[in-house]
Amino acid sequence: MIEYQIGCDIGGTFTDVAAVASDGSVFIDKAFTTPDNLTYGLVDALENLAKRVEVPLTELLGATSRFVNGTTVVTNSIAELRGARVGLITTEGFGDNLLVARSARNAHRDPHQQLNLPQIVPRNRVVEVTERVDRKGTAVVALTEANARHAVKTLVGEGVEAIAVSLLWSFLNPEHEELIARIVEEEHPDIFLSVSARLHPVIREYERTMTTVLNAFTGQRVAEYIGRVESELSQRGLRVPVVFMQGFGGTLSAEEARKRPITLIDSGPAGGVIGARALARRLGVTDLVTADMGGTSFDVSVLQGAEPLVTQRVMLREQFLTALSKIDVFPIGAGGGSIAWLDSRGVPQVGPRSAGAEPGPICYGKGGTAPTVTDAVAVLGLLDPAAFLGGRRELTVSQAEEALARELGKPLGLDAVQSAAAVYRMVTANMSNAVRSVTVERGHDPRTFSLFAFGGAVGIFAADIARSLGIRRIVLPSDAAVFSAHGLLASDDVRTHARSAMWSGGDATDVAASLRELDAQLTQSLRDAGYSDDQIDVQWQGDLKFAGQQWELKVPIPRKDELTEADLVKVQEAFPERYEAEYGKGTAWVGNPVVLMSVRVIATGHAKSYEPAPAVVRKASAQSSGRRSVYLPLAGEQVELDVYHADQLAPGARLVGPAMVEHPLTTIQVPQGWQLEMDQWGNCVLTDINVDKEVVQ
């Protein structure tokens, strides 16, 4: 019997699904996201997928052995500041922690742009309690039960839906936080509870408090979402638990996601990066830049040695500094639905505002009135109006032309096509600059990287982005339009916790005990999820810095039954070399003591993933299915191009641009001077044949 694994990525405009069968067959599809109830779009996408597999949806889900979901619920909740009514309990004298934050809000020198942070918890819903724990973890001012009950009662009287608890030194001694938590859990079980010592028991009160508050802010919405997803899929025959993607690249159970919803931030983009890692290993590519262009955003990331970079202390919404870890993805507002507009100076701009799924671009015919990137490429002829979404929706190009001429053309003295070309050039420049930000500005030479381009909209732009940066090779996955959904299936089940464990020398007993305790907790969590010990890998890490520095560098610590002082001294001694490997020769603070600030354990349950089956590669000619008139915005001319259908290109087939390649769910532009070859997995590999081949990996 054939079994299936299904990945589902719910984005801002489309909900993407991918199924890999145990025989190596791959099926993909998508549907419009339904913002008011995301499960409607999910079910629509799965119905489309079942038609591809040619079985009823109940049969498909009944034969599914793994279902992984990436969602924008948390990302959207924070971006839109739509979440639960939160109250915060904190230590007396620290009620203004969220207001003070980290002082300056951004890098602008103009004081008029240094605006106050949005207050997720207004000051009247911040309650201070009399308690104090010292830096050794000793309670020097005990929290009375009466005081704790009064704080909880006050917030309940304010009508809160969630309570965050973050006391000053609770990461060393959680006794007082646990007292408050017990009262809430026993007397107000319907209120979502977020406790800093459970979530992130690490020094730095602002980051810890902000993370705890955001966890409370998103908890109710995530719980409702998870409940709906589980219910809808169970009713339709799914017999295995749904697991959810985390922003740092691993999945966790629904139960864990309900407790730690904030970890689901940016789970969709994380799926794309994890999928790119798996594909790069399959193709033997070591250094790559990922470029994910969907309906709302353009997300880029760098993988050296085919490994994603996971960053600590993530800034959300460019305003909230948190203690979160997630894959380093740089987003800009440049998607297919990004709106083209004129600023107050009359200068054309593209994004970051998006038409989203409702109403969407004008050419979708769903009531949109603002011209978007998709409208521009449709007017240029780069999209076939009759082939969009495999022919399920025909684009209304005439309305897009009228809007471009009205909103951009008339004020600028341009016609509709010239306006569309301007939009194309602007969004291409924006995306090229985003790739430059994660490569050149971080010391990487983009010419030595391959560009892994995916997302439903990127195929049209990929070659022009690459050429502007000197990138010679592009990999467009066979399932580029839903690649992040497929990438979710390449993820493992991951648990990670950190804890403050300060050490600069001497007895290592407390550090070792913290690591062993975290190790036991996370390993048991994976056992509870069904993993045997031989399927579980565990890594120990420490956050070290030179004394006097503000931030730490993550380094490995040997996992041993008896971790000794000598083991930690070796980690200390190796730190300067590791520091210079990260930041450059001569950057180490030689002579300064090396301090361990916190420890971290990462436990991975290795999930069984079905691999796509390769086809036999033969030399095959690419047969054009017709020609299409296209306006090339960078060349500034109208031309007739050969059009090819991707499902008619055999593995090994080659074609040379200029040409267009139509896929049921996306379109690929092959400009002049580029060659496209289809590999044995159906990936389209583009090579710039007009440049020196020596730089290509």
C-alpha positions as CSV (number, residue, x, y, z in Angstrom):
1,M,0.0,0.0,0.0
2,I,1.3,3.4,-0.9
3,E,1.6,5.9,1.9
4,Y,1.9,9.7,1.7
5,Q,3.6,12.5,3.6
6,I,2.0,15.9,3.2
7,G,3.5,19.4,3.8
8,C,1.2,22.4,3.9
9,D,2.4,26.0,4.0
10,I,-0.2,28.7,4.6
11,G,1.1,31.9,3.2
12,G,-0.4,35.4,2.9
13,T,-1.8,34.9,-0.5
14,F,-1.8,31.2,-1.3
15,T,-2.0,28.0,0.7
16,D,0.5,25.5,-0.8
17,V,0.5,21.7,-0.4
18,A,2.9,19.0,-1.4
19,A,2.6,15.2,-1.1
20,V,5.4,12.7,-1.5
21,A,4.4,9.1,-1.9
22,S,6.4,6.1,-0.6
23,D,7.1,5.2,-4.2
24,G,8.8,8.5,-4.8
25,S,6.0,10.2,-6.7
26,V,5.5,13.9,-5.9
27,F,2.1,15.8,-6.2
28,I,1.7,19.5,-5.6
29,D,-1.1,22.1,-5.7
30,K,-2.4,25.3,-4.1
31,A,-5.4,27.4,-3.3
32,F,-6.1,30.9,-2.2
33,T,-5.5,31.6,1.5
34,T,-8.7,32.4,3.3
35,P,-7.6,35.0,6.0
36,D,-10.9,34.9,8.0
37,N,-10.6,31.1,8.6
38,L,-7.3,29.6,7.4
39,T,-8.6,26.1,7.4
40,Y,-11.0,26.8,4.5
41,G,-8.0,27.5,2.2
42,L,-6.2,24.5,3.6
43,V,-9.1,22.2,2.8
44,D,-9.4,23.7,-0.7
45,A,-5.7,23.1,-1.4
46,L,-6.0,19.5,-0.1
47,E,-9.0,18.9,-2.3
48,N,-7.0,20.1,-5.3
49,L,-4.1,17.9,-4.2
50,A,-6.4,14.8,-4.0
51,K,-7.5,15.4,-7.6
52,R,-3.8,15.4,-8.6
53,V,-3.3,12.1,-6.8
54,E,-6.6,10.9,-8.3
55,V,-8.1,9.6,-5.1
56,P,-10.8,11.1,-2.8
57,L,-9.4,13.4,0.0
58,T,-10.5,11.0,2.7
59,E,-8.5,8.2,1.1
60,L,-5.4,10.4,0.7
61,L,-5.5,11.6,4.3
62,G,-6.2,8.1,5.5
63,A,-3.0,6.9,3.8
64,T,-0.9,9.8,5.2
65,S,1.8,8.8,7.6
66,R,3.1,12.4,8.3
67,F,1.4,15.8,8.1
68,V,3.6,18.9,8.6
69,N,2.1,22.4,8.8
70,G,3.8,25.8,8.4
71,T,1.6,28.7,9.3
72,T,1.6,32.5,9.3
73,V,-0.7,32.7,12.3
74,V,1.9,33.9,14.7
75,T,3.7,36.1,12.1
76,N,0.5,37.8,11.1
77,S,-0.7,38.2,14.7
78,I,2.5,40.2,15.6
79,A,2.6,42.1,12.3
80,E,-1.0,43.2,12.6
81,L,-0.8,43.6,16.5
82,R,-3.9,41.4,16.7
83,G,-3.8,39.0,19.6
84,A,-5.1,38.3,23.1
85,R,-5.7,40.9,25.7
86,V,-2.6,40.3,27.8
87,G,-1.7,41.2,31.4
88,L,1.8,41.1,32.8
89,I,3.0,40.3,36.4
90,T,6.5,41.5,37.1
91,T,8.8,42.4,40.0
92,E,8.1,45.6,41.9
93,G,10.0,48.5,40.4
94,F,10.2,46.9,36.9
95,G,6.8,47.7,35.6
96,D,8.2,50.0,32.9
97,N,10.4,47.3,31.4
98,L,8.5,47.1,28.2
99,L,8.2,50.9,27.9
100,V,12.0,51.5,28.4
101,A,12.9,48.5,26.2
102,R,16.5,48.8,24.9
103,S,16.4,52.6,24.6
104,A,16.8,53.7,21.0
105,R,14.1,52.0,18.8
106,N,16.0,51.9,15.5
107,A,19.0,53.2,13.7
108,H,17.5,56.4,12.4
109,R,19.4,59.6,13.5
110,D,16.2,61.7,13.1
111,P,14.6,61.9,16.5
112,H,11.2,62.4,14.8
113,Q,11.5,58.8,13.6
114,Q,12.4,57.4,17.1
115,L,8.9,56.5,17.9
116,N,7.6,54.7,21.0
117,L,7.1,51.0,20.7
118,P,3.5,49.7,20.4
119,Q,2.3,48.6,23.8
120,I,1.1,45.0,23.6
121,V,0.5,45.3,27.3
122,P,-0.6,48.8,28.3
123,R,0.7,50.1,31.7
124,N,-2.7,49.6,33.4
125,R,-2.4,45.9,32.8
126,V,1.1,45.6,34.3
127,V,0.9,44.5,37.9
128,E,4.0,44.6,40.1
129,V,4.5,42.2,43.0
130,T,6.8,42.6,46.0
131,E,9.5,39.9,45.7
132,R,13.2,39.7,45.1
133,V,15.7,37.0,44.2
134,D,19.4,37.8,44.3
135,R,22.0,37.0,41.6
136,K,22.7,33.7,43.3
137,G,19.1,32.5,43.2
138,T,18.3,33.1,46.8
139,A,14.9,34.6,47.7
140,V,15.8,37.7,49.8
141,V,12.2,39.0,49.7
142,A,9.6,36.3,49.7
143,L,6.5,36.6,47.5
144,T,3.5,36.1,49.7
145,E,0.5,34.1,48.5
146,A,-1.8,37.0,49.3
147,N,0.3,39.4,47.1
148,A,0.3,36.8,44.3
149,R,-3.5,36.3,44.5
150,H,-4.1,40.1,44.5
151,A,-2.0,40.5,41.3
152,V,-3.9,37.7,39.5
153,K,-7.3,39.1,40.7
154,T,-6.4,42.6,39.5
155,L,-5.6,41.3,36.0
156,V,-8.7,39.1,35.9
157,G,-10.7,42.2,36.8
158,E,-9.2,44.0,33.8
159,G,-10.7,41.3,31.6
160,V,-7.4,39.7,30.4
161,E,-7.4,36.7,28.1
162,A,-3.8,35.8,28.8
163,I,-1.3,36.4,31.6
164,A,2.5,36.7,31.2
165,V,4.6,36.2,34.3
166,S,8.2,37.5,34.2
167,L,10.0,38.2,37.5
168,L,13.5,39.7,37.7
169,W,15.7,36.7,38.6
170,S,13.3,33.9,38.0
171,F,15.7,32.2,35.6
172,L,17.8,31.3,38.6
173,N,15.0,30.5,41.0
174,P,11.5,30.1,39.5
175,E,9.7,29.5,42.9
176,H,7.8,32.8,42.9
177,E,6.8,32.5,39.2
178,E,5.5,29.0,39.9
179,L,3.4,30.3,42.9
180,I,1.7,32.7,40.6
181,A,1.3,30.1,37.9
182,R,-0.3,27.6,40.3
183,I,-2.9,30.2,41.3
184,V,-3.8,31.0,37.6
185,E,-3.9,27.3,36.6
186,E,-6.1,26.3,39.5
187,E,-8.5,29.2,39.6
188,H,-8.5,30.5,36.0
189,P,-7.8,27.6,33.7
190,D,-9.4,29.3,30.7
191,I,-6.8,32.1,30.8
192,F,-3.7,31.4,28.7
193,L,-0.6,31.4,30.9
194,S,3.0,32.2,29.8
195,V,5.7,31.8,32.4
196,S,9.2,33.1,31.6
197,A,11.1,30.5,33.7
198,R,9.3,27.7,31.7
199,L,9.7,29.4,28.3
200,H,13.2,31.0,28.4
201,P,15.0,30.9,31.8
202,V,17.9,33.1,30.6
203,I,19.3,36.4,31.9
204,R,18.3,39.7,30.3
205,E,15.0,40.7,31.6
206,Y,13.8,42.7,28.6
207,E,14.2,40.0,26.0
208,R,12.9,37.4,28.3
209,T,9.9,39.5,29.2
210,M,9.1,40.5,25.6
211,T,9.3,36.8,24.5
212,T,7.0,35.8,27.4
213,V,4.5,38.5,26.5
214,L,4.5,37.7,22.8
215,N,3.9,34.1,23.7
216,A,0.9,35.1,25.7
217,F,-0.3,37.5,23.0
218,T,-0.3,34.8,20.3
219,G,-1.3,31.8,22.4
220,Q,-5.1,32.1,22.1
221,R,-5.1,32.6,18.4
222,V,-2.7,29.7,17.8
223,A,-4.7,27.3,20.1
224,E,-7.9,28.1,18.2
225,Y,-6.0,27.6,14.9
226,I,-4.5,24.3,15.9
227,G,-7.9,23.1,17.1
228,R,-9.6,23.9,13.8
229,V,-6.8,22.2,11.8
230,E,-6.9,19.1,13.9
231,S,-10.7,18.9,13.7
232,E,-11.0,19.6,10.0
233,L,-8.3,17.0,9.0
234,S,-9.5,14.4,11.5
235,Q,-13.0,14.7,10.1
236,R,-11.6,14.1,6.6
237,G,-9.7,10.9,7.6
238,L,-6.3,12.0,8.9
239,R,-5.2,9.4,11.5
240,V,-1.8,10.7,12.5
241,P,-1.0,13.8,14.6
242,V,-0.4,17.1,12.8
243,V,3.1,18.5,13.6
244,F,4.0,22.2,13.3
245,M,7.1,23.9,11.9
246,Q,9.1,26.1,14.1
247,G,11.1,29.2,13.0
248,F,14.4,27.6,13.7
249,G,13.8,24.7,11.4
250,G,12.3,21.8,13.3
251,T,8.8,20.5,14.0
252,L,7.0,20.0,17.3
253,S,3.7,18.5,18.4
254,A,0.4,20.3,18.6
255,E,0.6,20.1,22.4
256,E,4.0,21.7,22.5
257,A,2.9,24.3,20.0
258,R,0.0,25.3,22.2
259,K,2.4,25.9,25.1
260,R,5.1,27.7,23.1
261,P,3.2,29.3,20.2
262,I,5.8,32.0,19.7
263,T,8.3,29.4,18.3
264,L,6.1,29.1,15.2
265,I,7.2,32.5,14.0
266,D,8.2,32.5,10.3
267,S,7.7,28.8,10.0
268,G,6.8,29.0,6.3
269,P,10.1,30.7,5.3
270,A,12.0,28.2,7.5
271,G,10.4,25.3,5.5
272,G,11.8,26.8,2.3
273,V,15.4,27.0,3.8
274,I,15.2,23.5,5.2
275,G,14.0,22.2,1.8
276,A,16.8,24.1,0.0
277,R,19.3,22.4,2.3
278,A,18.0,19.0,1.4
279,L,17.9,19.8,-2.3
280,A,21.4,21.2,-2.2
281,R,22.7,18.1,-0.6
282,R,21.0,16.0,-3.3
283,L,22.6,18.1,-6.1
284,G,26.0,18.4,-4.4
285,V,25.8,22.2,-4.0
286,T,27.7,23.6,-1.0
287,D,27.1,27.4,-1.0
288,L,23.7,28.8,-1.9
289,V,21.4,31.8,-1.5
290,T,17.7,31.1,-1.3
291,A,15.2,33.5,-2.8
292,D,11.6,32.9,-2.0
293,M,9.1,35.1,-3.7
294,G,5.5,34.5,-2.8
295,G,2.4,36.7,-2.9
296,T,3.4,39.0,0.0
297,S,7.1,39.0,0.5
298,F,10.6,38.1,-0.9
299,D,12.7,36.2,1.6
300,V,16.4,35.5,1.2
301,S,18.9,33.5,3.2
302,V,22.5,32.3,2.9
303,L,23.6,28.7,3.4
304,Q,27.3,28.1,3.6
305,G,28.3,24.4,3.5
306,A,24.6,23.8,2.8
307,E,23.8,24.7,6.4
308,P,21.3,27.4,7.4
309,L,22.4,30.1,9.9
310,V,20.2,30.2,13.1
311,T,20.3,33.6,14.8
312,Q,19.6,34.4,18.4
313,R,17.8,37.4,20.0
314,V,15.6,37.9,16.9
315,M,14.0,41.3,16.3
316,L,10.3,41.0,15.4
317,R,8.4,43.6,13.4
318,E,11.7,45.7,13.5
319,Q,10.6,46.7,17.0
320,F,10.4,43.9,19.5
321,L,13.8,42.5,20.6
322,T,13.2,38.9,21.8
323,A,15.1,35.9,23.1
324,L,13.9,33.8,20.1
325,S,16.1,31.7,17.8
326,K,15.2,31.3,14.2
327,I,16.7,30.7,10.8
328,D,18.3,33.9,9.5
329,V,15.8,35.0,6.8
330,F,15.9,38.5,5.4
331,P,12.4,39.6,4.2
332,I,11.3,42.5,2.1
333,G,7.8,43.5,0.9
334,A,8.3,42.4,-2.7
335,G,5.8,39.7,-3.6
336,G,3.4,39.1,-6.5
337,G,0.8,41.0,-4.5
338,S,3.0,44.0,-3.6
339,I,1.3,47.2,-4.6
340,A,2.8,49.8,-6.9
341,W,2.1,53.4,-5.8
342,L,3.4,57.0,-5.9
343,D,4.8,58.6,-2.7
344,S,4.2,62.2,-1.7
345,R,7.0,63.3,-4.0
346,G,5.4,61.5,-7.0
347,V,8.2,58.9,-7.0
348,P,7.0,55.4,-7.9
349,Q,7.4,52.7,-5.2
350,V,6.6,49.0,-5.0
351,G,5.6,47.4,-1.6
352,P,5.7,46.8,1.2
353,R,1.9,47.0,1.2
354,S,0.3,43.9,-0.4
355,A,-3.1,43.1,-1.9
356,G,-2.8,39.8,-0.1
357,A,-5.3,37.0,-0.8
358,E,-8.4,39.3,-0.5
359,P,-8.9,41.1,-2.8
360,G,-5.6,40.2,-4.4
361,P,-4.1,41.6,-7.6
362,I,-6.6,43.3,-10.0
363,C,-6.0,40.6,-12.7
364,Y,-7.4,37.9,-10.4
365,G,-10.8,39.4,-10.8
366,K,-11.6,39.3,-7.1
367,G,-12.3,43.0,-6.7
368,G,-8.7,44.4,-6.4
369,T,-8.2,48.0,-7.4
370,A,-4.5,48.7,-6.6
371,P,-2.0,47.7,-9.3
372,T,0.5,45.0,-8.1
373,V,3.6,43.2,-9.4
374,T,1.4,40.4,-10.7
375,D,-0.7,42.9,-12.7
376,A,2.5,44.4,-14.2
377,V,3.9,41.0,-15.4
378,A,0.5,40.1,-16.8
379,V,0.4,43.3,-18.8
380,L,4.0,42.7,-20.1
381,G,2.9,39.3,-21.4
382,L,5.2,37.4,-19.1
383,L,2.1,35.6,-17.7
384,D,-0.2,33.7,-20.0
385,P,-3.7,34.8,-18.9
386,A,-5.3,31.5,-19.8
387,A,-2.7,29.3,-18.0
388,F,-2.7,30.8,-14.5
389,L,-3.0,28.1,-11.8
390,G,-3.1,25.5,-14.5
391,G,-6.0,27.2,-16.2
392,R,-8.3,27.2,-13.2
393,R,-8.5,31.0,-13.2
394,E,-8.1,33.3,-16.2
395,L,-6.4,36.6,-15.6
396,T,-8.3,39.8,-16.6
397,V,-5.4,41.8,-18.1
398,S,-7.5,44.7,-19.4
399,Q,-8.4,45.8,-15.9
400,A,-4.8,45.6,-14.8
401,E,-3.8,47.8,-17.8
402,E,-6.4,50.4,-16.9
403,A,-5.2,50.6,-13.3
404,L,-1.5,50.9,-14.2
405,A,-2.3,53.6,-16.7
406,R,-4.5,55.4,-14.2
407,E,-2.4,55.1,-11.0
408,L,1.1,55.3,-12.4
409,G,1.0,56.1,-16.1
410,K,-1.1,59.3,-16.1
411,P,0.9,61.1,-13.3
412,L,4.2,60.1,-14.9
413,G,3.3,60.5,-18.6
414,L,3.6,56.8,-19.4
415,D,1.3,54.2,-21.0
416,A,0.3,51.0,-19.3
417,V,3.1,48.9,-20.7
418,Q,5.7,51.5,-19.8
419,S,4.3,51.6,-16.3
420,A,4.3,47.8,-16.0
421,A,8.0,47.8,-17.1
422,A,8.8,50.4,-14.5
423,V,7.2,48.2,-11.8
424,Y,9.2,45.2,-13.0
425,R,12.5,47.1,-12.9
426,M,11.8,48.5,-9.4
427,V,10.8,45.2,-7.8
428,T,13.8,43.4,-9.5
429,A,16.1,46.1,-8.1
430,N,14.6,45.7,-4.6
431,M,15.0,41.9,-4.7
432,S,18.6,42.2,-6.0
433,N,19.4,44.6,-3.2
434,A,18.0,42.1,-0.7
435,V,20.3,39.4,-2.0
436,R,23.2,41.9,-1.9
437,S,22.3,42.6,1.8
438,V,22.8,38.9,2.8
439,T,25.9,38.4,0.6
440,V,28.1,41.4,-0.2
441,E,27.2,43.3,2.9
442,R,28.1,40.3,5.0
443,G,31.4,39.6,3.3
444,H,30.2,36.9,0.8
445,D,31.0,37.0,-2.9
446,P,27.6,36.2,-4.6
447,R,29.5,35.0,-7.7
448,T,30.6,31.9,-5.9
449,F,27.0,31.0,-4.8
450,S,24.2,29.3,-6.6
451,L,20.7,30.9,-6.4
452,F,18.0,28.5,-5.3
453,A,14.9,30.3,-6.4
454,F,11.4,29.3,-5.4
455,G,7.9,30.6,-4.6
456,G,5.1,31.0,-7.1
457,A,6.3,34.3,-8.5
458,V,10.1,34.1,-8.6
459,G,10.6,32.2,-11.9
460,I,10.0,35.3,-14.0
461,F,12.5,37.4,-12.1
462,A,15.3,34.9,-11.1
463,A,17.6,35.3,-14.0
464,D,17.5,39.1,-13.9
465,I,18.2,39.1,-10.2
466,A,21.1,36.7,-10.6
467,R,22.7,38.5,-13.5
468,S,22.7,41.8,-11.5
469,L,24.8,40.1,-8.9
470,G,27.0,38.0,-11.1
471,I,25.4,34.8,-10.0
472,R,26.0,32.2,-12.8
473,R,23.7,29.3,-11.8
474,I,20.1,29.2,-10.7
475,V,18.2,26.1,-9.5
476,L,14.4,26.4,-9.8
477,P,13.0,23.3,-8.1
478,S,10.5,21.1,-9.9
479,D,7.9,22.2,-7.3
480,A,9.1,25.8,-7.0
481,A,5.6,27.1,-6.6
482,V,5.0,25.2,-3.4
483,F,8.6,24.5,-2.4
484,S,8.3,25.7,1.2
485,A,5.4,23.2,1.7
486,H,7.6,20.4,0.3
487,G,10.6,21.6,2.4
488,L,8.5,21.1,5.6
489,L,8.8,17.4,4.9
490,A,12.6,17.6,5.0
491,S,12.5,18.8,8.6
492,D,13.2,16.7,11.7
493,D,11.4,16.9,15.0
494,V,13.4,19.3,17.2
495,R,13.3,20.5,20.8
496,T,15.6,23.1,22.2
497,H,15.8,24.9,25.6
498,A,18.3,27.3,27.0
499,R,19.1,28.2,30.6
500,S,21.4,30.7,32.3
501,A,24.5,28.9,33.7
502,M,27.2,31.5,34.3
503,W,30.7,30.2,34.7
504,S,34.2,31.6,34.2
505,G,36.2,29.0,36.0
506,G,36.2,26.6,38.9
507,D,33.7,23.9,39.8
508,A,31.5,22.9,36.8
509,T,28.9,21.0,38.8
510,D,26.0,23.5,38.2
511,V,26.7,23.8,34.5
512,A,26.8,20.0,34.1
513,A,23.6,19.6,36.1
514,S,21.8,22.2,33.9
515,L,22.8,20.4,30.7
516,R,21.9,17.0,32.0
517,E,18.5,18.2,33.2
518,L,17.6,19.9,29.9
519,D,18.9,16.8,28.1
520,A,16.6,14.5,30.0
521,Q,13.6,16.8,29.5
522,L,14.0,17.1,25.8
523,T,14.9,13.5,25.2
524,Q,11.8,12.4,27.1
525,S,9.7,14.8,25.0
526,L,10.9,13.1,21.8
527,R,10.3,9.7,23.3
528,D,6.8,10.7,24.1
529,A,6.4,11.8,20.5
530,G,7.3,8.2,19.4
531,Y,11.0,8.4,18.7
532,S,13.3,5.6,19.9
533,D,16.7,6.4,21.4
534,D,18.5,5.4,18.3
535,Q,16.5,8.0,16.3
536,I,17.4,10.8,18.7
537,D,20.5,13.0,18.5
538,V,21.4,15.5,21.2
539,Q,23.8,18.5,21.1
540,W,25.0,20.6,23.9
541,Q,26.0,24.2,23.4
542,G,27.2,27.2,25.4
543,D,26.8,30.9,24.9
544,L,30.3,32.4,25.6
545,K,31.8,35.9,25.3
546,F,34.9,37.8,26.3
547,A,34.3,39.6,29.6
548,G,33.1,43.1,28.9
549,Q,31.2,42.2,25.7
550,Q,27.5,42.6,25.4
551,W,26.6,39.6,23.3
552,E,27.7,35.9,23.2
553,L,28.8,33.5,20.5
554,K,27.3,30.0,20.4
555,V,29.8,27.2,20.7
556,P,29.6,23.4,21.1
557,I,30.1,21.7,24.5
558,P,31.0,18.0,24.6
559,R,28.0,15.8,25.7
560,K,29.4,13.6,28.5
561,D,28.1,11.7,31.4
562,E,30.5,13.5,33.6
563,L,31.3,17.0,32.3
564,T,34.2,18.4,34.3
565,E,36.0,21.7,34.8
566,A,38.7,20.5,32.5
567,D,36.2,20.1,29.7
568,L,34.9,23.6,30.1
569,V,38.5,25.0,30.2
570,K,39.1,23.4,26.8
571,V,36.1,25.1,25.5
572,Q,37.4,28.4,26.9
573,E,40.8,28.0,25.4
574,A,39.4,27.2,22.0
575,F,37.0,30.2,22.1
576,P,39.4,32.9,20.6
577,E,40.1,30.8,17.5
578,R,36.4,30.1,17.0
579,Y,35.6,33.8,17.6
580,E,38.1,34.9,14.9
581,A,36.7,32.3,12.5
582,E,33.3,34.0,12.9
583,Y,34.3,37.7,13.0
584,G,37.8,37.8,11.3
585,K,41.4,37.5,12.2
586,G,42.5,39.8,14.9
587,T,39.1,40.4,16.4
588,A,39.5,38.2,19.5
589,W,39.9,40.1,22.8
590,V,43.1,38.3,23.6
591,G,43.9,38.3,27.3
592,N,40.3,39.0,28.4
593,P,38.6,36.2,30.4
594,V,36.1,34.0,28.5
595,V,32.8,33.8,30.3
596,L,30.0,31.2,29.9
597,M,26.6,32.9,30.2
598,S,24.1,30.2,29.3
599,V,23.8,26.6,28.1
600,R,21.5,25.2,25.4
601,V,20.4,21.6,24.5
602,I,19.1,20.7,21.1
603,A,17.4,17.3,20.8
604,T,16.5,16.1,17.3
605,G,14.2,13.2,16.5
606,H,15.1,12.1,13.0
607,A,11.9,11.8,11.0
608,K,11.6,9.3,8.1
609,S,11.2,11.3,4.9
610,Y,10.2,9.9,1.5
611,E,12.6,11.0,-1.3
612,P,11.5,12.0,-4.8
613,A,12.3,9.3,-7.3
614,P,14.8,10.4,-10.0
615,A,14.1,9.7,-13.7
616,V,16.5,8.4,-16.3
617,V,18.4,11.3,-18.0
618,R,18.6,11.2,-21.8
619,K,19.6,13.7,-24.3
620,A,16.4,15.1,-25.5
621,S,15.4,18.1,-27.6
622,A,13.1,20.7,-26.2
623,Q,10.1,21.2,-28.4
624,S,8.4,24.6,-28.4
625,S,4.6,24.6,-28.0
626,G,4.1,28.0,-29.6
627,R,5.2,31.6,-29.4
628,R,4.1,34.6,-27.3
629,S,4.5,38.4,-27.6
630,V,6.3,39.7,-24.6
631,Y,7.6,43.1,-23.6
632,L,11.1,42.7,-22.1
633,P,11.3,45.5,-19.5
634,L,15.1,45.5,-19.1
635,A,15.7,45.5,-22.9
636,G,12.8,47.9,-23.5
637,E,11.5,46.0,-26.5
638,Q,8.5,43.9,-27.6
639,V,9.6,40.5,-28.9
640,E,8.2,37.1,-29.9
641,L,9.4,34.3,-27.6
642,D,9.2,30.5,-27.9
643,V,7.1,29.0,-25.2
644,Y,7.7,25.6,-23.7
645,H,5.6,23.5,-21.3
646,A,7.6,22.1,-18.3
647,D,5.6,18.8,-18.3
648,Q,6.7,18.2,-21.9
649,L,10.5,18.6,-21.1
650,A,12.2,15.3,-20.5
651,P,15.1,15.0,-18.0
652,G,18.2,16.1,-19.9
653,A,16.3,18.5,-22.2
654,R,18.0,21.8,-22.9
655,L,16.9,25.1,-24.3
656,V,18.6,28.5,-24.8
657,G,16.9,31.8,-24.1
658,P,15.1,34.0,-24.8
659,A,12.2,31.8,-24.0
660,M,9.3,31.2,-21.6
661,V,8.7,27.9,-19.7
662,E,5.1,27.4,-18.5
663,H,4.6,25.2,-15.4
664,P,1.0,24.5,-14.2
665,L,1.7,26.6,-11.1
666,T,4.5,29.0,-12.1
667,T,6.2,30.6,-15.1
668,I,10.0,30.7,-15.8
669,Q,11.6,33.4,-17.9
670,V,14.9,32.3,-19.7
671,P,16.5,35.6,-20.9
672,Q,19.0,36.0,-23.7
673,G,22.3,34.3,-22.8
674,W,20.8,31.8,-20.4
675,Q,20.5,28.1,-20.8
676,L,17.9,25.9,-19.1
677,E,18.5,22.2,-18.5
678,M,16.1,19.9,-16.7
679,D,17.7,17.4,-14.3
680,Q,16.6,13.9,-13.3
681,W,14.3,15.3,-10.5
682,G,12.6,17.8,-12.8
683,N,14.5,20.8,-11.5
684,C,15.2,23.5,-14.0
685,V,18.9,24.5,-13.8
686,L,19.7,27.8,-15.5
687,T,23.2,28.7,-16.4
688,D,24.5,32.1,-17.6
689,I,26.4,31.0,-20.7
690,N,27.8,34.5,-21.5
691,V,30.2,34.5,-18.6
692,D,33.5,32.9,-17.5
693,K,32.6,29.3,-16.4
694,E,35.5,29.1,-13.9
695,V,33.7,30.9,-11.1
696,V,30.7,28.6,-11.3
697,Q,30.8,25.9,-8.6
